[in-house]
């Protein structure tokens, strides 16, 4: 009986969870794509490249979508059980709410562990791919590596040779030879021109626009012919004054997209690698701070006195006041002092900026390290918020559960986002910032579970207002009202 009940509650949860996860993931991806599309529009990218970029970038939203799906799914599941009085029947048979939640909690715990490993292994890979692909899209300028006097074979189906290349943008060509061929049974075409220009096509950057002047086209029409017919086919010669030739370089662009120019970043590391990186940076920062402090002290007046190992004699002459020198000497002394002051000020500012950068970078790394654990634990917290809330409100479907989930998630997101921003600005300690939202919502989850387990009327306003009214009534003066009979 209990085993069938476990399977029933799990199946009741899985259906809404998968549906909600799919809908939320689609919404987040579309919203993300809408924001990011302007950066990559007009780049002449293929649909596959754009889809791949959106996939790599959008996969990060799973860390937000999964906890929210668990929250909404738990409210809908146990709210529906309460609405259909199935939850009341289970409790009437002697099964506690904790026992009813246990099988679904086991599934949520597995999802939580899976989210941690997803963030530890899958997301570093997707971050690396996404950053490199986005960098290549923005930075790649599709051009050919033109070399004077050498055959260029980088374009499939083309072989070209250019005797001289000139112009500010290397776009002017002299003595151009192009041989174009495809498969064995395709036509062959050879172009020879005196001069030409080579530029990117304004309409589609996947094409290079080559304009040739004063040349000839030698055409071998071999398509559909075989054997002796190919040998007997005469060549055709076409002379031209101006010829526009478009060269498809989409394959070159695609190869450029696949290059990985960014190799080192803390978001590319898993937890073990990142912990090692944080420890190494901690040691390096401490060493840098000590060296900077020692350098500043040594260059100061107090530090300089430490180098004076010669004892002061009684008749040592004191330095002359500056007004004892002539005007030219005074100006020289003042200029030297100002130059030394500017030099020290610049050095202090540089060291201050460097220290600030190191501290903020280390804070970001610690935040990223703790965030994987925190997001995984959020799944547990949201389950213990959603399941008791569903049992209390006794409402399933997409009405009240959606409203409650949105309110909870908005507060969670605001707290989490604000804490992370304060950490990145060096205001808040990174470990506390990563766990701040969970530290606030976990006690709320325990309170809700306690209330639901004891069938407390959580949303009964009189439960909270009556003690206040009773307390105030003690201090209210009672008036002696005379009965109308004695008036």
PARO-664543 format. One record per residue (C-alpha): x, y, z. Coordinates in steps of 0.05 Angstrom, whole numbers, plus 5000, padded with zeros to 4 digits. Each point is the difference from the previous one (the first is absolute). Example, Ala and Ser with C-alpha at 12.3 -4.5 7.8 and 13.67 -1.06 7.14 Angstrom:
! PARO-664543
524649105156502750694987
! end
This chain:
! PARO-664543
500050005000505450485020504349834940494250134952498750655036507350204991499649874925493550374996502850645032506349964957496049924936495450565021506150455008503949794938494650204949499250735022507550065013502049804929494650454970502050605042507449894988499049984925495750624999504650405045506249784962496850224935497950675029506950145029503549804935495450444957500950595048507549905000500249934924496050644992505050385043506249724967497949974927501950734986507349845014500349484946495150254948503050184932506149555010498049534944499849415048496649354983493849775038504249435028505250475029494750455031496449405029506449735028501750665033493150075031500449295025506850115034497850665030492949785017502149365036502050435059492850175015498949285024502850205067494250485008494749604962500849355039498850285070494250414975497049394966500749615065496650565039494150064952499549254989499849875076494650525011495849724943500949285020498450055074495050554988496349544953500349435050497150465053494750274953497749294983500149815074505249464985504850325049494749995054498549274986507449825007500550375066493649675024503249324988505650185047505350234950503650635021501550564951507549865007498949294977495650244942505550484978505649505006499849664931499550674964505550285044504449424979498950194927501450735015506449815037502349624938498450614957503950445048506149554996499249984924499750764997506550045039503749534953496850364941502950665026506649675015501349654934495050204945499750755013507650124998500149664932494150414975503050645028506549874963496449854935495350605007505450505017504549784943494349974950497550695020507050284997501249714931493350274975501650715023507450004981500149594937500750414936499249514943505750144951505049594961507249935018502750284935507349884984503350314939502549504948497449385035494149554986494250085050496549345012496050185063493350074965496749344979499349964925504650594987507450084985502650714989506550364992501250755004506550324978499350665038495750245058499450745018495450515032498950225072495649395013503749534952494050014955503350184933502449414959504749954940500649424950494649555028499549264983494049595025498549274985493149775022498249265002495049575037498849254994502849574945493950104954499450765012502150544952506950305008501150744996506450404998500150765006506050444984499550755012504750604998497550305065494349995050497450155070498049555057495150225054494849715047492950004972495850515038493849574997503049345024506849955034500449264981501650244930506150364973498850454941505549984948499650504943504849844943502050454942502549854929500649254998497749344970495949405022502149314976494249525008500249244995492849754996501049295025493649915039496149394977505649764953504549405009505749644964501650244930494650545003503950355055506349994958496550264937496350565037502950664974502050555047496150655002503250685007496250605026503350675005497450535048501350715022496949925069498149365035497049935070501649345034497149815068504049525043496549615055504449995063494749725048504449395011505850445020495450385048497749345030507149785013501450675034493849895043502749345025506750295023501050055076503850645013498050055073502949435041500850265071494050245041497449825068493249834971503349454959502149625063496549495043499750045075506549645013503950424950496850645023501649865073507249894982499950654960497050385059505349745048505650184952497250694990499450095076507449865009501950444941495750585026503049955070507050024970498250594955497050395059506249885043504850204944495850634986499850195073507549895008501550404937495650595023503349995070507049964971498750614956497150405057503950455047499349515058502449434956505950404972502550145071501049265009505449994947504150545036505149585038504850575013499550305069498750745003505950395025499250595045502850514952496249764939497450584960492450044995496850084931499250724979492950284995497650074929499750765005507550025009501049774928499550454939493650014959502549534946502149485051493350075037496249874936504249394985498849715070492550134996499549694930503849385023495449935061493750084958502549494949501549505056493150135030496649894933504049364989498149735068492750204991499649644933503249385030495250005059494050094953502549434956501049545059493250195028496649844934503849344995498049815071492850184986500049584936503149405037495050045057493950054954502649434955501049555060493050185025497049814933503749345002497649845070492950204981500249554939502849435042494550055053494450134950499949294973498849735070495050545015495749894938499949265014497650125071494750494974496449404969499149715071497950685029494950134945497149305008498950115074496750664984495749754943497549345029497550285067497050614965496249544953497549585058497750635037496750394943497049364969500050294930502749654939500350214927503350624973496250525041502150125071506449564995502750444944498750645040503449735062505949734961501150664964499950395066504949525034504649974940500150764990502150115073505249454994502850294935500350715028503849775062504649554961501450514944501150575049504849595043504049784939500650724975502450245069505249455000502550194930500750725025504049775060494550165051497549325023503949375019499349514941498349375040494450365038497550324935499449324965496049715058496250635022493449834964500149295027501650245070493750434997495349504967502249365036497050215068493750204963499849314968500749675068494550435029495349834942501549265008498650045075493450374988497849514945502049395042495850255058494250234956500850715023495750544969505650394970495850494959494650115052500950755014496249975066505549545026504850594996495450595012496249735061506050025047501650714978492850235010499749665068506550335021497650694979493249915034503449955067502250724995493450264973495850385051493049745012494650535006494349935050493750084958493850185041493849614982494650404966495049795054503650435052501150604955
! end
